[in-house]
Amino acid sequence: MQLLSSYLSGSWSAGSGARHTLVNPATEAPLAEVSGGGHDFAAAFAYAREAGARELGALTFAQRGQLLAQLAKAVSGAREELLSLAIANGGNTRGDAKFDVDGGGVTLQHYADLGAKLGAVKLLGDGEPIQVGRTARMGGQHVWTRRRGVAVHINAFNFPGWGLCEKLGPALLAGMPVITKPATATALVAHRLVELFAPLLPAGVLQLLVGPAGTLLDHCAPGDVVAFTGGSSTARTLRAHPVLVQHSVKLNVEADSLNAAVLGPDIELSSEAGSLFLADVTRDMTQKTGQKCTAIRRVLVPAAREAEVLDALKERLGGIVVGDPANETVRMGPLATAQQLRDVKEGIARLAAETDSVFGGTGEVTPVGTEGKGYFVGPIVRRAADPFTCKALHSHEVFGPVVTVGAYDGDAARAAAFIAKGEGCLVSSAYSDDRDWVATFVGAAGAWTGRLYLGSSKMAAQSPGPGTVLPSLVHGGPGRAGGGEELGGERGVQGYMQRVALEGDASVLKSLLGA
Ligand code: NAP
């Protein structure tokens, strides 16, 4: 069996210690092993701080963008191989695998293009020059400058490809060397990506740890950035990490999220916006078996439409074939790990104690082509009699193909109060063609979610859906979602840079920005 190596200090090494086995979650067949530790992290950080920082520091944004363009090309060049790995190790259908792998390539290309646009410079201006003296001679200017540290990227199991790329693109463009750590259970795609990327990058710019983090973060120092995606309990541990606290290491957290979708009172289900709403809910439940941080978990519909919505969801979900994604008829694969299956079942039991079953019971399913193996759960719709007081609905993220539907009176402020009950989401969506309703909703709900997706008849035909994270828009959310922010074009790059307020002769300040 393949023993995966980490790429640290310029060479591949398998490490040592107890082994973890990576499996195919549809068949439980072992695929590869990873060692539990034995790596020299001090040397890896030193290598990044010296070689990686020096190499990137010599480059302009445009040149770093060219590196990213090569990485994007490498992703598309190895696409079929990467898709196969995602299907085998992630339980992904081919469509799910494309979402992860192609999404990674698109995000790298976005930052490659941004590098070209920023040009042959190393500083970024932030806002306009300001007069701070008695005359225009004495000026002020905010700029973004390169951080002199290492970006440590810790990713969740559900997007091993996209997760690596969406953090790598902005960090490299900003000029920070990266140590990336995928979740152990699904590390095959990320491991292959780094095999492809490493020869295309200067020394020390990208390192990979496969296997547990161990003492990795003990080596962080001032100037470093840790970007974490994962569960809120791990996030709490990282927030209290003594070395991160001691050095005020910037920590960006993308954690749990109880994303909501609200149907406006003006939308007929048979309309374009109504179909969009149903398609978004169904897609978010079944794509990646609901293991998307952006997936809709809570659904609020006008009381007069509730029965119709439940019937429509039942009909759509009834056609979803669950099973081994290696089988072409399968539309939804297994959960990624045995632990995820246990967690999802526990979450369903919590919901079941407070809600009624509409579709799928508590997830019992007979998967296609699996011979009794695999971590399967079927799609589930629950109904909350009072969606505003249902505790489990607003307090626990079930990271699987599960939504709970409840009814409201159609009032926009009430819909926003429902969003707020999730205590901070990555994304939430509302479907309405009534501009006044939308304005009231956005004004009240905006504070509780990183992204608001406004579904309507006119955009329905070209909508990517709320579950798709776009590199040009920020990803992250307040409260439960971790309080972090990634992507969003240039904003994502700034997350890896230091803002400096410069004061001095206005013409000197101007010249620093190449004017
Ligand atoms: P997790 O258990 O928190 O693991 C996430 C990552 O943290 C993995 O790489 C894990 O490594 C690592 N890790 C665990 N303990 C650590 C420690 N003490 N120090 C440093 N790293 C540590 O989460 P998960 O099970 O992979 O992902 C599921 C959760 O992620 C869900 O709750 C979901 O909401 C959230 N998520 C959020 C987003 C978002 O963008 N906001 C996206 C995807 C998922 P090992 O695998 O080696 O343990």
Residues whose N, C-alpha, C, O or C-beta is under 5 A from the ligand:
A	BS01	NAP	I154 N155 A156 F157 N158 K181 P182 A183 T184 A185 G211 P212 A213 T229 G230 G231 T234 T237 E254 A255 D256 S257 C293 F399 A481
